Amino acid sequence: QKEVEQNSGPLSVPEGAIASLNCTYSDRGSQSFFWYRQYSGKSPELIMSIYSNGDKEDGRFTAQLNKASQYVSLLIRDSQPSDSATYLCAVTGNTGKLIFGQGTTLQVKP
Amino acid sequence: GAGVSQSPRYKVAKRGQDVALRCDPISGHVSLFWYQQALGQGPEFLTYFQNEAQLDKSGLPSDRFFAERPEGSVSTLKIQRTQQEDSAVYLCASSLGVGAGSYSNQPQHFGDGTRLSIL
């Protein structure tokens, strides 16, 4: 079992819809949770960080964390074609190193 | 610029050659990480520095891989006697800090990476 698991997709949504991306992790000691966006041929770009249970909203993005169920999700409201990218979920323990999932490819169709 | 800077952006080397990849972190960032990303996969941790101290090198795949950060700022990842399986994108990231208290697991910011191709 991988430490961080994501559905590789592709996840296809129409423009204006809500995209829901999910991630599960195996280490109950994980402390910090991040979502990165990566366009093809580019480096990962931090979108959201979340450290405690519940929801965290930033513009069109909402991160949700449930430590009891060991999952973290990212909602993208009013999806735009420019949101089409690979979304990487990453978790850390107290060592700081990021453990990434394989990423979910999102396609937003005009 | 104010971001993480990596050089070269692309490197092609013949099998058996040594290569050196450079990372210049964001000014003031204490922590520096190296990751390796294969095509279609998420990045995988290689090694971590806090200032000049290499605190974790558990991800280095073999003793051909060596990293240093002698003055606590710029870091170099060196790969000796390169093999074809070393072909990947090498990403450097920096953050304000790691650990408990005010530095607890600050977000990491990535450079553009070095795409290494071994022929």
Chai-1 contact restraints between the chains, C-beta under 6 A:
chainA,res_idxA,chainB,res_idxB,connection_type,confidence,min_distance_angstrom,max_distance_angstrom,comment,restraint_id
A,Q31,B,N105,contact,1.0,0.0,6.0,A-B,restraint_1
A,S32,B,N105,contact,1.0,0.0,6.0,A-B,restraint_2
A,S43,B,F110,contact,1.0,0.0,6.0,A-B,restraint_3
A,S43,B,D112,contact,1.0,0.0,6.0,A-B,restraint_4
A,S43,B,G113,contact,1.0,0.0,6.0,A-B,restraint_5
A,P44,B,F110,contact,1.0,0.0,6.0,A-B,restraint_6
A,L46,B,P107,contact,1.0,0.0,6.0,A-B,restraint_7
A,S49,B,P107,contact,1.0,0.0,6.0,A-B,restraint_8
A,L88,B,G42,contact,1.0,0.0,6.0,A-B,restraint_9
A,T92,B,N105,contact,1.0,0.0,6.0,A-B,restraint_10
A,G96,B,V98,contact,1.0,0.0,6.0,A-B,restraint_11
A,G96,B,N105,contact,1.0,0.0,6.0,A-B,restraint_12
A,K97,B,F45,contact,1.0,0.0,6.0,A-B,restraint_13
A,K97,B,Y48,contact,1.0,0.0,6.0,A-B,restraint_14
A,F100,B,G42,contact,1.0,0.0,6.0,A-B,restraint_15
A,F100,B,P43,contact,1.0,0.0,6.0,A-B,restraint_16
A,G101,B,G42,contact,1.0,0.0,6.0,A-B,restraint_17
A,Q102,B,Q41,contact,1.0,0.0,6.0,A-B,restraint_18
A,Q102,B,G42,contact,1.0,0.0,6.0,A-B,restraint_19
A,G103,B,G42,contact,1.0,0.0,6.0,A-B,restraint_20
